[in-house]
Amino acid sequence: MKNNLNMKKKGRIIFHIDMNAFFISCELISKPSLINKAIAISGNNAKFNKGVIVTASYEAREYGVKAAMPVFQARKLCPHLLIIPSNMNLYRECSQKFKNFLKEYTSLIEIASIDEAYLDVTELCKNIHPLALAKEIQQKLLNIYQLPTSIGIAANKFLAKMASDMKKPLGITVLRNKELKEKLWPLKINEMYGIGKKTAPKLIDNDILTIGDIVKNPEKAKKILGNQFNHFYLNALGYGNNIVDPNKNDSYQSIGNSTTFQELITTETVAYKKLKELTQIVVSRLIKHSYLIKTISIQIKYADYKSHTKSYTLNYHTQDISIIYNNVIDLFDELWNKNLIRLLGVNTSNIIEKRDNIEQLNLFTYENQVNNENIIKLMNDINRKFGENTIKRGYKLKK
């Protein structure tokens, strides 16, 4: 069938496939008696009205029940709410079936999280219309695996992601570049993928209320978005990344560390402390291997097990712990949406060996790097001799 989606000639056709209420869907496979009922997933303490909601069925969401909400509050909103404990082994098993199923269509798959993926179906769509292909994938996932999905179809990953969110559950949405003014630009700015919950209020305060306002008022938007402005501006215009990379997380050398917490983090004070510890470990490894880095990333995994990352690339290579830590905290402030935190991670990439650094360093910069390296090495020696955490480097508290 001829492709008449009006995408640019030789352009890509990207699917974003997002499973609807994934954890709930997994539970319904083995508990069909719960279908069409208001249910939520929480921890084992839910029967005592403790803990938080990990996710809720669409029937429960109609009562206002949502992720990260305390169980007692959810029960007040929905007295007949049925709460079941989470089962990550089941969710991982279903996720693997989802991934294996997609491989039957193409190897150009970029896994975005446990319940979503990008597919480059450009070659496939030479023989089948994109809408027909999307319907086939959606129906098979539902009929064979009982997994409902929404699918976004566009010329790049950003637009495909935005499209898949436009109709849930069981939606298929095409977002053409010529339709951006009509379908994308009127959306509220906080609905734009990548805009954090801390950035959105700042944009709104500066009259950037919709995605289209980034294009219409670029100077105002740039003051808030800073060096991220071009990324969001181009996305709003439809010029997003169209490369689906199956090896995205393995395509570059990186050094990082992450920690999963038995007791979920609820405050930024505790988060800052944990991020400081993770940064210390990462920088110690950089110095041990004589590496310098340019890109700093953090990862946050919330109570619902969904993971989010954010990165920043410096204009120079460094291993300075103060520079790295300050950027880690800035990234965290931007990314954290106030939900309960299950995991934190700090990662560095864009790595070169110190001896290969050809950037011009002035005397003061050089001395600071040498002094910092000596400090870290001395701290490592003391901690190895007398035990971990015997000595730690201090930081100026972020207010």
Secondary structure, DSSP 8 states (H G I E B T S, - for coil): ----S---TT---EEEEEETTHHHHHHHHH-GGGTTS-EEEE-TTGGGT-SB-SEE-HHHHTTT--TT-BHHHHHHH-TT-EEEE--HHHHHHHHHHHHHHHHTT-S-EEEEETTEEEEE-TTGGGTS-HHHHHHHHHHHHHHHH---EEEEEESSHHHHHHHHTSSTTT-EEE--GGGIIIIITTSBGGGSTT--TTHHHHHHHTT--BHHHHHHSHHHHHHHHGGGHHHHHHHHHT-------TTGGGSS-EEEEEEEEEEEE-SHHHHHHHHHHHHHHHHHHHHHTTEEEEEEEEEEEETT--EEEEEEEEEEEE--HHHHHHHHHHHHHHH--SS-EEEEEEEEES-EEGGG--S---HHHHHHHHHHHHHHHHHHHHHHHH-TTSS--------
